[in-house]
Structure formats: C-alpha cells, structure tokens
Amino acid sequence: MQVAGTNGKGSICTLLAGMLNAAGLRVGIYRSPHLVSWCERIQIGDDWISPEDLRRDLQRWQPLGRQHRLTPFELLTAAAFDRFAASELDLVVLEVGLGGRLDATTAHPQRRVIGFASIGLDHREHLGDTIAAIAAEKAAVLRPGCLAVSGPQSPEAAAVLEAEAARCGVQLHWVEPLAPAAAGGPRLGLSGDHQRHNAAVALGMVEALRRQGWTIPDPAVEQGLQAARWPGRLEQRHWRGRPLLLDGAHNPPAALALRRELLHGDGPAPRRWLLGIQRHKQAPAMLEALLIPGDQALITTIEGHRCWSRDDLIEACPQLASQLETAADAAGALDWLTTTAAPSQPLPVIAGSLHLLGALIPALDP
C-alpha cells in the first residue's frame, strides 16, 4: 500500500497501520521524514527498527548504493524494502517522500491499494507552480489493477486524479470526512478535526483491502483509530512543567489547517509562537495564515538548514513587523514561549518545520 499527497500522509499511514495491527496482521510502515531518529522511518508492528539493525542494513546496501549512485533517501528505501521482505509481513504501508512519479517508494511492484492525502502547494521547486502540476506528479503513483482512495481535493487536483485514474483503468473511490465522535463517528487517537479527513482515507483503504479478501473486523478498526499516536501533530508537551503545543505545519495549507484548529479550540485570543521555517518554503503565506492581531512570534533557525530570518520575513510581510522577534537560543525561546501573562492565555505553539520539532523535542520534558 502507498500513500501520496501533500499534508496528512504520515497520519494516514499511522491510522491505517493501527487498524491493521489491531486486526492481528503483521504490518510494516515506511515513513518520512523523521523527527528525532532515522529509526522512526522503518517500523514493524509497534516497534521502530533498532539503531543496530538500521546500521547493519545500510552498510550492507552501501556497495549497491555507490554503484547506482543512490540518494540517501533511495538507499534507505532499498534497505527498508529488504528489511520488510525478510520480516514475513502481511502488508506494508509506504509513505511517499516527495511527489510520487519519481519517488523511490513508487518502485515497489505490489502497490495494490493507494491513498491520497490532501494535495496543495508545496515543494514547488521540484513539483511545479500549480496545483494541477503538483497533482500530476502525485497522481503518477497510480498503476493498473490497484484500488485508489482520496478524500476531498481542490477542483484542480480532483480533475487530475480522475483523469489519471481513467487513463490507468483504476477505480478511484472518493470519501468524505468521518463524522465527529459527538455525532456518532469513531474516536481518534490523533487530535484535530482535520484528522477526520485523514482517517476517512485510511478507512477507505481498509475497505479496499477487504474487497481484496483481507479480514479486518470492525472492532479492530475502532481500536486502531482510537489507539493511533503520531508525534508532532497538534501534540501537547511540556517544558519545565509548562504546557505547549507542537505541530509540524510547514506549508501554507498546513498552516491554514493549524490556524482553523486553534480558532476552533481557543477562539481569536492572542498566543505566542516559536517558528522556524526553511528558506525554500512559502514563509510569508504561512505567517499570514498563522498569526492574528495580538500574536507574538519568535523566529528561530534550524541547525543544518537554510531558514527565513526575522529581517527576511519583515521585508516580505512589513505589516507583521511588530509581531516578530528573533530567538537568541532554544532554551531562552522555550522559556519565553511558556511564560504567559495570564493562566487563561491559549497554549503557545512551536511550528513551521518538522525539523524544528525534531531539534527541540529532546529538550522537552519526558
């Protein structure tokens, strides 16, 4: 199975694998990127691959990697496929790394069920400047004989998916977001209304597996959805006993989704932000989506990555100049973030990049 799209791929993979594991199937997950450890990318059952096993696998694949000039992602994908093949698994869930047409996960020959997360503008330097162009790269994962599932898409993305499915002779099943728990929908282990979109795709993929003969009982579906955990997605953590939220929103569609969730939960009350945004991302559009009047944000860099600075952002968004400051260091930023004037102030948020979350998580309370 393979999951493509812009935002929500990792959540769909997590929800899907949770249901399959609860049904007693042996399942592998390949996901990217990771937060703290590369071991997070290869999971069998409930366990990430151990550092020792990952090191041995990569060392064994190094000669072929050099021979074929594999990128680090391609090398890791090859090692993951090898590990899965040797582990006597029933099913494997593959998260596309970038795009789809040229992604290493698309080399797998048995992608019989394919799911599409929400498709939006991201990685334009690689995939194109329009929704249609990006959707075409992602729709190219479709192959004859597979079953495909998608949640609601923009008209441009939906048209591309429909056209490619017709060209390949693929059944494309459209699903609507699951009803809220209060209205009789299933309870989810992942926070946020947007996860009901992702859960609908994961459930649609389970239905596709059922049509292919797999036994996945309803109680396993309920249990898997409720038990799902996926760090860094509207996740509440603590710094020195003080609460904060982590969210990996790293592009404009994800920023809009995060802002909607926060407005739904806390209304328009001002809050504090710690933001680190890579230079190739659409940071001005992200800021305009995230910040409301009264919000204050510290802008930080991410070690090993080119990032937007406060000065760059003020030049692009002069109307937000009074709301932006520069973070001198991580510890000071976390202290400022979690020291509020009133206990009733909304939870502060760290966002802008999964790499930022990965850098800060080890410093947070266990």
C-alpha positions in Angstrom: 0.0 0.0 0.0 1.2 3.5 -0.7 0.0 7.0 0.5 0.7 10.1 -1.6 -0.3 13.7 -1.2 0.9 17.0 0.4 -0.4 17.1 4.0 -1.6 14.2 6.1 0.4 11.3 4.6 2.0 10.3 7.9 -1.2 10.5 9.8 -3.0 8.3 7.2 -0.2 5.7 7.4 -0.3 5.7 11.2 -4.1 5.4 11.3 -4.1 2.7 8.7 -1.4 0.6 10.3 -3.1 0.9 13.7 -6.2 -0.7 12.3 -4.3 -3.5 10.5 -2.2 -4.2 13.6 -5.3 -4.4 15.7 -6.7 -7.0 13.2 -3.7 -9.2 14.0 -1.8 -8.6 10.8 1.9 -8.2 10.7 2.5 -4.7 9.2 5.5 -2.7 8.2 5.5 1.1 7.8 7.9 3.2 5.9 7.5 6.9 6.5 9.4 10.2 6.1 10.7 12.5 7.4 11.6 11.6 10.9 11.5 13.8 14.0 14.4 12.8 16.2 15.8 9.4 14.9 16.2 7.9 11.5 14.8 4.7 13.1 11.4 6.3 13.1 11.2 5.8 9.3 11.1 1.9 9.4 8.5 0.4 11.7 7.4 -3.3 12.1 4.4 -3.8 14.2 4.6 -1.3 17.1 8.4 -1.1 17.0 10.9 1.1 15.1 13.9 -0.6 13.7 16.8 -0.6 16.2 19.8 1.6 15.5 22.0 -1.5 15.3 19.8 -3.2 12.6 19.5 0.0 10.6 23.2 0.5 10.7 23.8 -3.1 9.5 21.2 -2.8 6.8 22.6 0.4 5.4 26.2 -0.9 5.5 25.1 -4.0 3.5 23.5 -1.8 0.9 26.3 0.7 0.6 28.1 -1.1 -2.3 25.0 -1.2 -4.4 24.2 2.4 -3.4 27.5 3.6 -4.6 27.3 1.6 -7.8 23.9 3.0 -8.7 24.6 6.5 -7.2 21.6 6.2 -4.9 20.5 9.3 -2.9 20.3 8.8 0.9 16.5 8.5 0.6 16.8 5.9 -2.2 19.4 4.0 -0.1 17.2 4.0 2.9 14.1 2.9 0.9 16.0 0.0 -0.6 17.2 -1.1 2.9 13.6 -0.8 4.2 12.2 -2.9 1.3 14.9 -5.5 2.1 14.1 -5.5 5.8 10.3 -5.8 5.2 10.9 -8.7 2.7 12.9 -10.6 5.3 10.3 -10.0 8.1 7.5 -12.2 6.9 5.0 -9.3 6.9 1.4 -9.5 5.7 1.2 -5.9 4.5 3.5 -2.8 4.2 2.4 0.8 4.2 4.6 3.1 2.2 4.6 6.9 2.6 5.7 8.8 -0.5 8.7 11.0 0.3 8.3 13.7 -2.4 5.9 13.9 -5.3 5.2 10.4 -6.4 6.2 9.8 -10.1 9.9 9.7 -9.3 9.7 8.8 -5.7 11.7 5.7 -4.6 8.6 4.2 -2.9 6.9 4.0 -6.3 9.4 1.4 -7.4 7.7 -1.2 -5.3 5.9 -3.5 -7.7 2.9 -4.5 -5.4 1.2 -1.3 -4.5 -2.3 -2.7 -4.7 -4.1 0.0 -2.6 -3.2 3.7 -3.0 -4.4 6.5 -0.8 -4.2 10.3 -1.5 -3.9 12.8 1.3 -4.8 16.5 0.7 -2.8 17.9 -2.3 -1.6 21.5 -2.0 1.2 23.9 -3.0 4.5 22.6 -1.5 7.9 21.7 -2.9 7.2 23.9 -5.9 10.9 24.0 -6.7 10.6 20.3 -7.6 7.0 19.6 -8.5 5.7 22.7 -10.2 4.0 26.0 -9.5 0.4 25.0 -9.8 -2.0 22.6 -8.1 -2.5 20.8 -11.3 1.2 20.3 -11.9 1.8 19.0 -8.4 -1.3 16.7 -8.5 0.0 15.2 -11.8 3.3 14.3 -10.1 1.4 12.7 -7.2 -1.3 11.0 -9.4 1.5 9.2 -11.3 1.7 6.7 -8.5 -1.4 5.1 -9.8 -1.0 1.8 -11.6 -3.3 -0.6 -13.5 -5.0 -3.1 -11.2 -4.8 -1.0 -8.0 -7.6 0.4 -5.9 -7.3 4.1 -5.0 -8.9 6.2 -2.3 -9.0 10.0 -1.9 -10.5 12.5 0.4 -11.9 15.8 -0.8 -9.5 17.7 -3.1 -9.5 21.1 -4.8 -11.2 21.0 -8.2 -7.8 21.2 -10.0 -6.4 18.3 -8.0 -9.5 16.2 -8.3 -9.6 16.6 -12.1 -6.0 15.4 -12.4 -6.6 12.4 -10.2 -9.8 11.5 -12.1 -8.0 11.8 -15.5 -5.1 9.7 -14.4 -7.3 7.0 -12.8 -9.3 6.8 -16.0 -6.1 6.5 -18.1 -4.8 3.7 -15.9 -8.2 1.9 -15.6 -8.1 2.4 -11.8 -11.1 2.5 -9.5 -10.9 5.9 -7.6 -13.1 6.0 -4.6 -13.9 9.4 -3.0 -14.5 9.5 0.7 -15.9 12.3 2.9 -14.5 13.2 6.3 -15.7 11.0 9.2 -18.4 12.4 11.4 -17.4 13.9 14.7 -17.4 11.5 17.7 -20.3 13.5 19.2 -22.3 12.8 16.0 -21.6 9.1 16.1 -18.3 9.0 14.3 -15.3 6.9 15.7 -13.0 8.3 18.3 -9.5 9.1 17.1 -6.2 9.0 18.9 -5.0 11.9 16.8 -6.1 15.4 17.7 -7.8 17.9 15.3 -10.8 18.0 13.0 -8.5 17.7 10.0 -7.6 14.2 11.2 -11.1 13.1 10.4 -10.2 13.7 6.7 -7.1 11.6 7.1 -9.0 8.9 9.0 -11.6 8.7 6.2 -8.8 7.9 3.7 -7.3 5.3 6.0 -10.7 3.7 6.5 -11.3 3.8 2.7 -8.0 1.9 2.2 -9.2 -0.7 4.8 -12.4 -1.1 2.8 -10.3 -1.6 -0.4 -8.3 -4.3 1.4 -11.5 -6.0 2.5 -12.6 -6.1 -1.2 -9.3 -7.9 -1.9 -10.1 -10.6 0.6 -8.4 -9.3 3.8 -10.2 -9.9 7.1 -10.2 -6.7 9.1 -13.0 -6.8 11.8 -15.0 -3.7 12.8 -13.7 -3.8 16.4 -10.1 -3.7 15.1 -11.0 -0.6 13.0 -12.4 1.1 16.1 -9.5 0.1 18.3 -6.8 1.0 15.7 -8.3 4.5 15.1 -8.6 5.2 18.8 -5.1 4.0 19.7 -3.2 5.8 16.9 -0.4 8.1 18.1 1.8 10.3 15.8 4.1 12.8 17.5 4.3 16.4 16.4 0.8 16.7 15.1 -1.2 19.0 17.5 0.7 17.3 20.3 0.7 18.7 23.7 4.0 18.5 25.6 5.7 20.4 28.5 8.8 22.5 29.0 9.8 22.6 32.7 6.3 21.7 33.6 4.6 24.3 31.5 2.4 23.1 28.6 2.8 23.9 24.9 1.7 22.6 21.5 3.8 21.0 18.8 2.6 21.0 15.2 4.7 20.2 12.1 2.8 22.7 9.8 5.4 23.5 7.2 3.5 24.9 4.2 0.5 27.2 3.6 -2.2 24.5 3.5 -0.9 23.0 6.8 -0.7 26.5 8.4 -4.3 27.2 7.4 -5.4 23.9 8.9 -3.5 24.6 12.1 -5.0 28.1 12.5 -8.5 26.7 12.0 -7.9 24.1 14.7 -6.6 26.8 17.1 -9.5 29.1 16.4 -12.0 26.3 16.9 -10.4 25.4 20.2 -9.5 28.8 21.7 -11.1 31.4 19.6 -9.3 34.5 18.4 -7.3 35.0 21.7 -3.6 36.0 21.1 -0.9 33.5 21.7 2.9 33.1 21.5 4.7 31.2 18.7 8.1 29.8 18.1 8.6 29.4 14.4 11.4 28.0 12.3 10.8 27.9 8.5 13.1 26.6 5.8 14.2 29.0 3.2 12.5 27.1 0.3 9.1 27.2 2.0 6.4 29.9 1.4 7.0 31.5 4.8 5.1 34.8 4.1 2.0 32.9 3.2 2.5 30.7 6.3 2.8 33.7 8.6 -0.3 35.3 7.2 -2.2 32.1 7.8 -0.9 31.5 11.3 -0.7 35.0 13.0 -3.7 37.0 14.1 -3.6 40.5 15.7 -2.0 40.3 19.1 0.0 37.2 18.4 3.8 37.3 19.1 6.3 35.1 17.4 10.0 34.3 17.9 11.7 33.4 14.7 14.5 30.8 15.0 16.8 29.0 12.7 17.2 25.2 12.3 20.7 23.8 12.5 21.8 22.4 9.2 19.1 24.1 7.2 18.8 27.5 5.4 16.0 29.3 7.1 14.0 32.5 6.9 15.3 35.2 9.3 13.2 37.9 11.0 14.6 40.5 8.7 13.6 38.5 5.6 10.1 38.0 6.9 9.6 41.6 7.8 10.7 42.6 4.3 8.1 40.2 2.9 5.4 41.0 5.5 6.0 44.5 6.8 2.6 44.6 8.4 3.7 41.9 10.8 7.0 43.6 11.9 5.7 44.5 15.4 4.8 40.8 16.0 8.1 39.2 15.1 11.3 38.9 17.2 14.5 36.8 16.8 15.1 33.9 19.1 18.6 34.1 20.6 18.8 30.4 21.7 16.5 27.4 22.1 16.3 27.4 25.9 15.6 31.1 26.1 12.9 30.8 23.4 11.2 28.0 25.2 11.2 30.0 28.4 9.7 33.0 26.7 7.2 30.8 24.9 5.8 29.2 28.0 5.9 32.2 30.3 2.5 33.8 29.9 0.9 36.9 31.5 -2.3 35.0 32.4 -3.0 31.3 33.0 -6.0 31.6 30.7 -3.9 32.5 27.7 -4.0 29.9 24.9 -1.3 27.3 24.7 1.8 28.6 22.9 2.8 26.7 19.7 6.0 25.5 18.1 5.5 25.1 14.3 7.0 25.8 10.9 9.0 22.7 10.3 9.2 19.1 11.4 13.0 19.6 11.6 12.4 22.3 14.2 10.3 19.9 16.2 12.9 17.2 16.0 15.6 19.6 17.2 13.6 20.7 20.2 11.8 17.5 21.3 14.9 16.1 23.2 14.9 19.2 25.3 11.3 19.0 26.4 10.0 17.2 29.5 9.9 13.4 29.0 
